[in-house]
Amino acid sequence: MNVLLVDDDRFVIAALEKKIDWNALSITDVYTACNVTQAQTIMTQNEINICVCDIEMPGKSGLDLLSWVRENNMDTLFIFLTSYADFSYAQKAISLSSMDYLLKPIDFSKLSQILEKAVAKVRKEAVWNKTQEESAHWATNYQAVTDLFWKDLFLNPAMKEIPVLEHKLSQKALPYMPTDLFLPILFRIYPNAEFQQELGNSMVDFSFRNIALETLENSCIMQESLVTLQHFEYLLIIGNIHFTDVQKPLFDCLNMLFQNISRFLNSDVSCCISEELPMFRLPGILSDLRNMRENNLSQTNTPLLLSNYVPKEVCYLPPSLDILQTFLEQRNSSAVLKNLKGYLNQLVAKKQINKEILLRLRLDIEQIVFSFLQKNGIEAHTLFGTNEINSLITRSVESSTYMEQYLTYLITKALDYSSFIKEEHSVIDLVLDYIHQHYAEDITRTDLSNLVYLNPDYMARLFKKQTGKSIVNYITEYRIEKAKELLDSPDIPIGIVAAKVGYGNYSYFSKLFKDITGLTPNEYRKKILQ
């Protein structure tokens, strides 16, 4: 704690420094000034808690200093000393919120008592200010703390235990009890692939949260938290209500939310609502809400009530696979996709879309597509072994729209590539380009077949048909031709030539070179340099 002594009489300042036990008052630093200008400089550079100041000084007065302090929003406590018992001084000092007013000559005992009160007041205000700051910080971060708690409740299995739950609530100072009732609402949105790629998953989540919270603010529904469980899946927690009391305004709010999500995110929304439950039972209801959603994938943009949900078996009747297979063999992609789209639309209209139906459909279509590719010598696992398709596969069982996107990609790529390989030169040209660029590396038949997504035997037959040579012989002869070019330069050692064309073993290189050219590398070099 710091104090500033301001008086134009140096003897007064010296007496104050000497006769007051500053250490006993917990005053660590004592600054001194002979006029207001010096005092202002010190107060600008240092935080001064208490100022003991004369009123009457040449130039500006102590009251002028106090006015300046208040104008600059400083919290310094002022104790005035003066030789004049002028009431106007006291009145002015009081109006400027000074601590006390003491007449000279100074009664040091009384001044010490006043200073003790000043120190106590400074400490009390410091505690109060800290409390205010912490309260402001808590108010600012309360929602973030609350959201983290609710997310932890659903993602941390230990939170299902009431003692753990009670400890967490106490630790975070949240005004809940494990037995308090809450209404959980599970959302899942289905953004289209282009929109998702443009914004990114995190930005889609951020946008949904903002839209949802703004929609709720404009309604009479007060939410406790809106947490993101995973990308595109969110849980809204509403407390202190009975569903039957707020069903109509809640549904009105949700319908407005569906419209806003469609408008701003171009996305459908799945919405599953549970009955009110005590907090400790909420984590267990999440799987029930997800199951209801997965068994009602055709019902989006409408609230689904868990209390009305009755699980039912939906019989899977596949599309005509023979017809689809015929269209594939004819390479008629538009007919295949039109047939599948009609089939999916029919399931949606009958509300017969669920995760199991979509999974079985995907397996059936994959089977006929992969069989078609195999007949054409194309390796499906290499053609479709990309991260791009992994995302499409994962999402395909989440909605009919995502299934249609996946099947469109699958069939279009399969037919496009099968048409491409019918142009034999196009495929073998890719293989030859690769050999010409990587001839010095270890090239296997498997590497080359993976390059063009073909069965190795089928690719080898195509290669020999176009080049008249086996892959091994072609690579060997191409390497020897490159070796001949290097042997034209007498400064390159023959061992380096062998390594540069892919042969680490000089003897083996020399044997192959002679088998093809009839000369050893040394004999060939001597001949061309003659």
Helices and strands as residue ranges (DSSP letters): E 2-6, H 10-19, E 29-33, H 36-45, E 50-54, H 62-71, E 77-82, H 87-95, E 100-103, H 108-155, G 157-160, H 162-171, E 181-191, H 193-199, H 201-217, E 223-230, E 233-239, H 243-265, E 267-273, E 277-278, G 279-281, H 282-294, E 303-305, G 306-308, H 321-329, H 333-349, H 355-375, H 380-383, H 387-396, H 400-422, H 424-438, H 445-451, H 456-467, H 471-487, H 494-500, H 506-517, H 521-529
